[in-house]
Amino acid sequence: RAMIAAQTLGISTEYILYHFNNYNKIKRGYSLETAVTLLQKVLREKNKSMTPLEIKTLINSKKINAILQQHINLANKLAVMGTPTVYFANRKMPGLPTRQIFNGLIREELNILQKKK
């Protein structure tokens, strides 16, 4: 919900970076209040502001709920059971593949494209 809220506020990249750079500090006991605090910090860095109540209202809004439901529906359709799940060249890869695996897949796909020419 908080990441979707950040996206609607135009601060998704900054929020994701802030969230994961502080992950060890926030992973235990993560709550709505944690999300509000993080969003406020990112907004401040962008010279924007929202009150905690405004952020909570956004996070719990029908708009965010609808977007979240769309994400859940797509995840169900694609049989995504965890995050991250990456799709590359129509291949489902649960978890985050290593750079070596990605490089190998990219080379393989480029070879396939070269052969088609």
RAKA-V376656 format. One record per run of one state. SS is the DSSP state (2 for helix, 1 for strand, 0 for the rest). FROM is the first residue (numbers start at 1). TO is the last residue. If there is no record, write none. Layout:
ss:SS from:FROM to:TO
ss:SS from:FROM to:TO
This chain:
ss:0 from:1 to:1
ss:2 from:2 to:8
ss:0 from:9 to:11
ss:2 from:12 to:21
ss:0 from:22 to:22
ss:2 from:23 to:26
ss:0 from:27 to:31
ss:2 from:32 to:45
ss:0 from:46 to:51
ss:2 from:52 to:59
ss:0 from:60 to:61
ss:2 from:62 to:77
ss:0 from:78 to:84
ss:1 from:85 to:88
ss:0 from:89 to:90
ss:1 from:91 to:95
ss:0 from:96 to:98
ss:2 from:99 to:116
ss:0 from:117 to:117
